Every structure is written in structure tokens, then in C-alpha cells.
Amino acid sequence: METALRAGVAIFNAGDYHEAHDAWEDHWLALDSGTDDERFLHGLIQFTAAVHHASERNWPGVTGLTESARDYLAGLPADYRGVDLAGVRAYLQALAADPERIERARPLELTHEGEALALSELDFAESAAAAAVYAEDGQFDEVVVEQGIEYARDALDDGAGTSPFVTFVMDFARDPAHRGIIYQRLSEHIQRRQRRESDVDGLF
């Protein structure tokens, strides 16, 4: 869970509130209802949805989501799985009382182990999880990004010190300003790799 958790925290802190929950959703859906982990992820998903609705000026939506998020997180420790839930609960209470506060200041940054994670601080596995989220929610072909992640993992498993696929996957996740050109270059490298593999297969 930690890889997905950290990816979602960084995505949220990047201001991509709607996308953040996608990093956690599959893990949440696989958990038994009512367990601490299920309530934790459910509460975080509701929290990100509340912030998203506030950023979209959907004030009625904010009210319901802040209440449900607080209900799911109630009773969990102030620090759960490294996330400052005391801060999250306090922000939810403040947002419920004044949803328009989001127009005056950025929302609370999520922390993990005391660190407000940025996309640039994610390791490869976490970056791969974030890349998959951005491919799913953006204008990019998910299959291309998934293939790039697979080639990158193959290189790491083979002990390669570096690989363009590792670099492209991490940059795709970390660099929103250049995500389009990074995706294009990743796609070109995948096509070249697949052509080489096809040429070799054709020899036998």
C-alpha cells in the first residue's frame, strides 16, 4: 500500500486533486469494509474529492464530502500509516465551516512520515504508480505508458544501472510542464524497441 499511498500524496500536493484518489482506489476497493485501512483510504478519497469540489466551487458537494470524510477517519490515530490525519481532520472541519477558504489559500499539503511529498521526490515504483494515474486521467494512451513501465521494470530487474525507459517513466510522472513531449519520446522509444524485437523474432 505504501507505494500507492505515497504516489497519491504527491499527486494531491501537485494540485491534481481529482487524480489523487485514483492512486488509492484499487487498493481501497480490495479491502474489507470497515477495517482501519479501508476507512483510512476511503476517508482520504473523500477528502481529496472535497478539495476537488471546493476548487470547482461546488459548495454543496463540499459540505457532504467533508462530513463523510470526517466520519471515515474518525477514531483512527492522529498519525496513521505515516499520514498526519490530525491535520487532515482539522482542515476538513475548517473547510466545512468555510468552503470558500480554498479561494484564499492553497489547501493543506498532505504529509507522509512528516514530509510534504512532491512528485520529484518519488522513487521509481512510486513514479510508475503516478505515471499510470496521469496516463489514465489525461490525454495519453494508457497502453503506451504501461508498456514503458514494463520495459523500465525489465531493465531494473536485469540490473541495468540506467535505462531511457526508467528516465521517461519518472519524468512523465514528475514533470507536468513537459509531459506531452516526454510521452512522445517514450512512445518513439517503445516503437523502436518493438521493431528490434520483431526483427529478431523474424530471424527464427
N, C-alpha and C positions, 0 to 999 in steps of 0.2 A: 504493500500500500504506500510505502514512503516515497517511492519514485513518482507515482501519480499525484500524491499529496503535494510534494514539492513543486512539481510541474504546474499544478493548478494554482498554488500560491503565487508563483512567479507570473503566471498569465494574468491573474487578478491584479497584481501590483503593476502590471504593464497597462492597466486600464481597460483590458478586454474582459469586462465583467460577464458578458453573455457567454463567451467561450470558456471561461474558467471552470464552469460546472462540468463541461464535457470531459475534463481530465479525471473527474471523480465518479462520474455517473455509472460506468460499467462496474466499478468496484462496489459502489453503493447498492446497485441492483442485485448483486450476487450475495449480499449479506442477509442474514436472518433478521426479520423485522424486530425492532425493539432492543437489539443488542447495543452496547455502548458505541461500537464502531459504526453501526448503521445510523444511529441517532446523530453521531458526530458528522458523518458525511452528509446526511440529509439536512442537518442544520446549516452546514457550510454552503450547500447548494441553494438552500432557501435564502441565506444571507447574500450570496452573490446575485441571486435573482432580485432581491430587494434593492440592492445597489444599482443593478441594471435598470430597473423600473424607475428609480429615482433619477438616474441620468437621462431617462427618456421623458421625464416629467409626468409619469403615470402615478399620480399621488395616491389614488385609491388602491392601486396594486401594491404600493409600498407598505401601506398600513397592514394589509392582510399578511404579507410575507414577513414583515418584521415580527409580527406576533407568532407566526408558525415557526420561524427560525428560533426564536427565544424558547418556545415550547420544546423543540427537539434538543436544544443544547442545555436545557435546564437540568441540573443535577450532575452534569459532567464536571470533572475537576477544572479548576481555573486554567491549568495548563494540561492539555490533552494531546498526546502524540506530538508534543513539541509545539503545538499551536496555542497562542495566547487567547484562550476562549473568554477570559475575563474581559479583555479589551474588546473582543467581538460582541459580547453581550452588552457591554456599556455603549458601544456605538449603535447597536440595534435599538436600544432604549432611546438614545438621543435622536436617531433617525425617525423613529415612530412619533416622537413628540414634535419634530420639525423636519419633515421630509425635504424641504427646500434648502436645508443646510448644505446639501451636495452642490448647490449652485454657488456657494460662497467659499467652499474649500474642498480639496480632494478628499475622498473617503479614507477611512482608516486603512493603513497598509497592513496586510497580513504578515505575520512573522512565523518562522519555523526555527526552533532552538534559539530564539532570541534575535534572529536575523530576518530583516525585511528583504526577502529574496527578490532578485532581479533575474530576468531571462539570461543575462550574461553570466550568471553565477551557477547555472545548471550544468551538471556533468552530462556525459553523452546519453546515458539511459533516460535521464530527465528531459534532456533536449529532444530526444526522439519522441517521447510522450507528448511534449508540447508541439513538435512539428506535426504529428498526426492530428492533433486538435486543430491547428491552424489550417491544415490541408482540408479537413472535414468541413470546417466552417467558412472557408474562404472560397476564392475563385479558382482553386488549384485542383488538379486531378489527384485524388487520394491514392490511386494505384501507383502513380509515379513516385510520390513521396514514400509510400510503403516499400516500393522496390529499392529506393535509395537507402532506406533504413536497413533493409535486409542485406544489401551489399556492404554497408558500413559495418554491420554486426559480423558479417563473414570475415571482413578484414581484421577486426579486433580479435575475433576468435582464433584467427590464424597467426596472431602475434605481430601483425603489422604495426610498426611504430606510428605510421600515419597513412591516411588514405584520403583521396579527394572526396569520397562519399561521406566519411566521418565529418570532414570540414563543411561540406554542403548542408548536411542534415543539421549540424549545430548552428550554422549561420542562418539557415532558413528559420529556425526557431527563435534565434536571438536578435535578428536584425530586421525589424518590420519595414524600415525605410527602403531596404533593398531586397525585400522578399521576392518580388517578381523576377528580378534578374537572376537571383540565386536559384530560384525554381527552374528558370530557363537553362541555366548552366548544368544543373543537376540532371535535367531531362536529357540534355545532349550527351552527358557522360554515360547515362544509362543506355541510350541508344547505341553508342559506340561499344559499350561492354557487351550488349546483346548481339550486335553484329559480329564481334570477335568470337563469341561463344557459338554463334550459328555457323561461322566459317569453320571452326574446329570440328563441330559435330558433322559437318558435311564431308569431312575427310574420311570418316569411318563408316 
